[in-house]
Amino acid sequence: MDSAALAVEVLLPRDCRWPIGDVADPTFRFCSQTRVRGVYCATHWSASRTRAPR
């Protein structure tokens, strides 16, 4: 897991909300890189726009 990833309780308004890991796992975190579009950093915003193959 990325050492910069944060738990939801400590995210700042500018932090990326991309989920990392299993929500049932106590180590579940969010990306927390600086947001650039919507609620995601540049990398995760781009990933959120990629369509799954049919």
ABEGO torsion letter per residue (X at the ends): XBAABBBAAABBAABBABBBEBAABAABBBAGBBBABEABBAAAAAAAABBBBX
